[in-house]
Amino acid sequence: LIRGGGGGEPAAAKIFDYIANERELVVLTVFSLRNIGNRDTPSLLELIDAAVKRGVLCAVMTDKKQSGNNAFAPALADAGCLVYEVRNDRGPYNAMHCKDALFGATPANMRVVTDAT
């Protein structure tokens, strides 16, 4: 799912597609929380907002120190998404560095996108 040197579908495009079509659960864990999107596609906030309105449970976990000065986390919360901002006072940006997405609440419907870089 992650675009590499050999091609493949870009992770963001697949994640956006999964959010747009999910009916049960969306969980995103990201180090740097941003409202990505472009003129041709809905933004992440628009997709999450629409998913919540469809009755999808949406949650985002991010590093508080990395996302703390941006208005995106409160906008997600205002849209009905559960937002968890993780802190670790041992270093400047080290509470978490994962980039994962989980879709679907049942084993038959579950899909995972991950990037360990």
PyRosetta script that sets phi, psi and omega in degrees:
from pyrosetta import init, pose_from_sequence

init()
pose = pose_from_sequence("LIRGGGGGEPAAAKIFDYIANERELVVLTVFSLRNIGNRDTPSLLELIDAAVKRGVLCAVMTDKKQSGNNAFAPALADAGCLVYEVRNDRGPYNAMHCKDALFGATPANMRVVTDAT")
pose.set_psi(1, -22.6)
pose.set_omega(1, -178.8)
pose.set_phi(2, -92.3)
pose.set_psi(2, 133.4)
pose.set_omega(2, 178.9)
pose.set_phi(3, -68.7)
pose.set_psi(3, 128.4)
pose.set_omega(3, 177.7)
pose.set_phi(4, -127.9)
pose.set_psi(4, -169.1)
pose.set_omega(4, -179.8)
pose.set_phi(5, -60.5)
pose.set_psi(5, -25.2)
pose.set_omega(5, -178.3)
pose.set_phi(6, -92.5)
pose.set_psi(6, 10.3)
pose.set_omega(6, -179.8)
pose.set_phi(7, 95.9)
pose.set_psi(7, -154.9)
pose.set_omega(7, -177.4)
pose.set_phi(8, 107.1)
pose.set_psi(8, 169.0)
pose.set_omega(8, -178.1)
pose.set_phi(9, -80.9)
pose.set_psi(9, 135.3)
pose.set_omega(9, 177.9)
pose.set_phi(10, -60.3)
pose.set_psi(10, 139.6)
pose.set_omega(10, -177.1)
pose.set_phi(11, -58.9)
pose.set_psi(11, -44.2)
pose.set_omega(11, -177.9)
pose.set_phi(12, -60.0)
pose.set_psi(12, -40.7)
pose.set_omega(12, 179.8)
pose.set_phi(13, -63.6)
pose.set_psi(13, -41.6)
pose.set_omega(13, -180.0)
pose.set_phi(14, -68.6)
pose.set_psi(14, -42.5)
pose.set_omega(14, 178.5)
pose.set_phi(15, -61.7)
pose.set_psi(15, -44.7)
pose.set_omega(15, 178.3)
pose.set_phi(16, -60.6)
pose.set_psi(16, -42.0)
pose.set_omega(16, 178.3)
pose.set_phi(17, -63.0)
pose.set_psi(17, -44.7)
pose.set_omega(17, 178.9)
pose.set_phi(18, -62.4)
pose.set_psi(18, -44.2)
pose.set_omega(18, 179.3)
pose.set_phi(19, -61.7)
pose.set_psi(19, -45.0)
pose.set_omega(19, -177.4)
pose.set_phi(20, -62.3)
pose.set_psi(20, -26.4)
pose.set_omega(20, -175.4)
pose.set_phi(21, -110.8)
pose.set_psi(21, 0.0)
pose.set_omega(21, -177.2)
pose.set_phi(22, -73.3)
pose.set_psi(22, 144.4)
pose.set_omega(22, 179.4)
pose.set_phi(23, -121.5)
pose.set_psi(23, -5.2)
pose.set_omega(23, -174.6)
pose.set_phi(24, -122.4)
pose.set_psi(24, -62.8)
pose.set_omega(24, -167.7)
pose.set_phi(25, -149.9)
pose.set_psi(25, 136.3)
pose.set_omega(25, 172.1)
pose.set_phi(26, -129.6)
pose.set_psi(26, 122.6)
pose.set_omega(26, 175.5)
pose.set_phi(27, -127.7)
pose.set_psi(27, 122.2)
pose.set_omega(27, 178.1)
pose.set_phi(28, -116.7)
pose.set_psi(28, 132.7)
pose.set_omega(28, 172.2)
pose.set_phi(29, -122.9)
pose.set_psi(29, 118.4)
pose.set_omega(29, -176.3)
pose.set_phi(30, -141.0)
pose.set_psi(30, 144.2)
pose.set_omega(30, 177.1)
pose.set_phi(31, -70.4)
pose.set_psi(31, -48.9)
pose.set_omega(31, -175.7)
pose.set_phi(32, -115.8)
pose.set_psi(32, 104.2)
pose.set_omega(32, -175.4)
pose.set_phi(33, -84.7)
pose.set_psi(33, 119.2)
pose.set_omega(33, -179.7)
pose.set_phi(34, -139.4)
pose.set_psi(34, 151.8)
pose.set_omega(34, 177.7)
pose.set_phi(35, -89.1)
pose.set_psi(35, 84.2)
pose.set_omega(35, -177.0)
pose.set_phi(36, -82.7)
pose.set_psi(36, 159.0)
pose.set_omega(36, 179.5)
pose.set_phi(37, 158.5)
pose.set_psi(37, 177.9)
pose.set_omega(37, 176.8)
pose.set_phi(38, -148.2)
pose.set_psi(38, -178.9)
pose.set_omega(38, -177.2)
pose.set_phi(39, -59.8)
pose.set_psi(39, -28.9)
pose.set_omega(39, -173.5)
pose.set_phi(40, -91.0)
pose.set_psi(40, -9.8)
pose.set_omega(40, -177.7)
pose.set_phi(41, -135.4)
pose.set_psi(41, 156.5)
pose.set_omega(41, 173.4)
pose.set_phi(42, -63.7)
pose.set_psi(42, 154.1)
pose.set_omega(42, 176.9)
pose.set_phi(43, -77.4)
pose.set_psi(43, 168.1)
pose.set_omega(43, 177.1)
pose.set_phi(44, -58.3)
pose.set_psi(44, -43.0)
pose.set_omega(44, 178.3)
pose.set_phi(45, -60.4)
pose.set_psi(45, -44.2)
pose.set_omega(45, 179.3)
pose.set_phi(46, -62.7)
pose.set_psi(46, -39.9)
pose.set_omega(46, 179.3)
pose.set_phi(47, -67.2)
pose.set_psi(47, -43.7)
pose.set_omega(47, 178.7)
pose.set_phi(48, -64.6)
pose.set_psi(48, -43.8)
pose.set_omega(48, 178.6)
pose.set_phi(49, -58.0)
pose.set_psi(49, -45.8)
pose.set_omega(49, 179.2)
pose.set_phi(50, -65.2)
pose.set_psi(50, -38.9)
pose.set_omega(50, 179.1)
pose.set_phi(51, -64.0)
pose.set_psi(51, -45.1)
pose.set_omega(51, 178.1)
pose.set_phi(52, -59.5)
pose.set_psi(52, -42.9)
pose.set_omega(52, 179.5)
pose.set_phi(53, -64.9)
pose.set_psi(53, -25.0)
pose.set_omega(53, 175.4)
pose.set_phi(54, -80.8)
pose.set_psi(54, -5.6)
pose.set_omega(54, -179.1)
pose.set_phi(55, 94.8)
pose.set_psi(55, 11.9)
pose.set_omega(55, 178.9)
pose.set_phi(56, -80.1)
pose.set_psi(56, 131.9)
pose.set_omega(56, 173.4)
pose.set_phi(57, -75.5)
pose.set_psi(57, 119.6)
pose.set_omega(57, -178.6)
pose.set_phi(58, -118.7)
pose.set_psi(58, 136.4)
pose.set_omega(58, 177.9)
pose.set_phi(59, -142.3)
pose.set_psi(59, 144.2)
pose.set_omega(59, 177.9)
pose.set_phi(60, -131.0)
pose.set_psi(60, 134.9)
pose.set_omega(60, 173.8)
pose.set_phi(61, -120.8)
pose.set_psi(61, 132.1)
pose.set_omega(61, -176.8)
pose.set_phi(62, -145.8)
pose.set_psi(62, 167.4)
pose.set_omega(62, 177.3)
pose.set_phi(63, -78.8)
pose.set_psi(63, 118.3)
pose.set_omega(63, -176.8)
pose.set_phi(64, -58.5)
pose.set_psi(64, -40.3)
pose.set_omega(64, -178.3)
pose.set_phi(65, -67.4)
pose.set_psi(65, -29.3)
pose.set_omega(65, -179.4)
pose.set_phi(66, -85.1)
pose.set_psi(66, -29.6)
pose.set_omega(66, -176.5)
pose.set_phi(67, -106.0)
pose.set_psi(67, -4.0)
pose.set_omega(67, -171.8)
pose.set_phi(68, -62.7)
pose.set_psi(68, -26.3)
pose.set_omega(68, -178.2)
pose.set_phi(69, -100.8)
pose.set_psi(69, 22.9)
pose.set_omega(69, -179.7)
pose.set_phi(70, -128.0)
pose.set_psi(70, 149.4)
pose.set_omega(70, -173.3)
pose.set_phi(71, -85.7)
pose.set_psi(71, 2.8)
pose.set_omega(71, -175.0)
pose.set_phi(72, -71.4)
pose.set_psi(72, -41.8)
pose.set_omega(72, 179.7)
pose.set_phi(73, -59.3)
pose.set_psi(73, -47.8)
pose.set_omega(73, 176.3)
pose.set_phi(74, -62.8)
pose.set_psi(74, -34.5)
pose.set_omega(74, 178.3)
pose.set_phi(75, -65.3)
pose.set_psi(75, -39.6)
pose.set_omega(75, 176.2)
pose.set_phi(76, -63.1)
pose.set_psi(76, -44.6)
pose.set_omega(76, 178.7)
pose.set_phi(77, -61.4)
pose.set_psi(77, -41.2)
pose.set_omega(77, 178.0)
pose.set_phi(78, -62.1)
pose.set_psi(78, -29.5)
pose.set_omega(78, 179.1)
pose.set_phi(79, -79.7)
pose.set_psi(79, -6.7)
pose.set_omega(79, 178.6)
pose.set_phi(80, 102.3)
pose.set_psi(80, 7.0)
pose.set_omega(80, 178.1)
pose.set_phi(81, -84.7)
pose.set_psi(81, 137.4)
pose.set_omega(81, 173.1)
pose.set_phi(82, -74.2)
pose.set_psi(82, 128.5)
pose.set_omega(82, -177.8)
pose.set_phi(83, -122.7)
pose.set_psi(83, 124.3)
pose.set_omega(83, 178.1)
pose.set_phi(84, -117.0)
pose.set_psi(84, 117.6)
pose.set_omega(84, 177.8)
pose.set_phi(85, -106.1)
pose.set_psi(85, 112.0)
pose.set_omega(85, -173.0)
pose.set_phi(86, -86.4)
pose.set_psi(86, 139.4)
pose.set_omega(86, 177.7)
pose.set_phi(87, -120.6)
pose.set_psi(87, 147.5)
pose.set_omega(87, 171.3)
pose.set_phi(88, -147.2)
pose.set_psi(88, 113.4)
pose.set_omega(88, -174.3)
pose.set_phi(89, -83.7)
pose.set_psi(89, 7.4)
pose.set_omega(89, -179.3)
pose.set_phi(90, -77.0)
pose.set_psi(90, -18.7)
pose.set_omega(90, -178.2)
pose.set_phi(91, -159.4)
pose.set_psi(91, 175.6)
pose.set_omega(91, -174.4)
pose.set_phi(92, -68.8)
pose.set_psi(92, -40.7)
pose.set_omega(92, -178.2)
pose.set_phi(93, -146.1)
pose.set_psi(93, 69.9)
pose.set_omega(93, -174.7)
pose.set_phi(94, -136.6)
pose.set_psi(94, 19.3)
pose.set_omega(94, 177.9)
pose.set_phi(95, -67.0)
pose.set_psi(95, -37.9)
pose.set_omega(95, 179.2)
pose.set_phi(96, -164.5)
pose.set_psi(96, 155.8)
pose.set_omega(96, 175.9)
pose.set_phi(97, -141.1)
pose.set_psi(97, 25.3)
pose.set_omega(97, -177.5)
pose.set_phi(98, -81.7)
pose.set_psi(98, 158.7)
pose.set_omega(98, 176.1)
pose.set_phi(99, -139.6)
pose.set_psi(99, 88.1)
pose.set_omega(99, -175.5)
pose.set_phi(100, -133.2)
pose.set_psi(100, 155.4)
pose.set_omega(100, 174.4)
pose.set_phi(101, -141.5)
pose.set_psi(101, 134.7)
pose.set_omega(101, 178.8)
pose.set_phi(102, -122.4)
pose.set_psi(102, 133.1)
pose.set_omega(102, -179.2)
pose.set_phi(103, -129.3)
pose.set_psi(103, 137.7)
pose.set_omega(103, 177.5)
pose.set_phi(104, 91.0)
pose.set_psi(104, 139.6)
pose.set_omega(104, -176.3)
pose.set_phi(105, -101.0)
pose.set_psi(105, -12.9)
pose.set_omega(105, -178.6)
pose.set_phi(106, -115.6)
pose.set_psi(106, 148.7)
pose.set_omega(106, -177.5)
pose.set_phi(107, -53.3)
pose.set_psi(107, -36.7)
pose.set_omega(107, -178.4)
pose.set_phi(108, -68.4)
pose.set_psi(108, -25.3)
pose.set_omega(108, -176.4)
pose.set_phi(109, -107.4)
pose.set_psi(109, -1.4)
pose.set_omega(109, -171.9)
pose.set_phi(110, -76.4)
pose.set_psi(110, 137.5)
pose.set_omega(110, 175.1)
pose.set_phi(111, -136.8)
pose.set_psi(111, 143.5)
pose.set_omega(111, -178.8)
pose.set_phi(112, -129.0)
pose.set_psi(112, 135.4)
pose.set_omega(112, 171.0)
pose.set_phi(113, -120.0)
pose.set_psi(113, 130.0)
pose.set_omega(113, -178.7)
pose.set_phi(114, -141.8)
pose.set_psi(114, 152.4)
pose.set_omega(114, 177.1)
pose.set_phi(115, -143.8)
pose.set_psi(115, 116.2)
pose.set_omega(115, -175.6)
pose.set_phi(116, -92.2)
pose.set_psi(116, 9.7)
pose.set_omega(116, -178.0)
pose.set_phi(117, -80.5)
pose.dump_pdb("model.pdb")
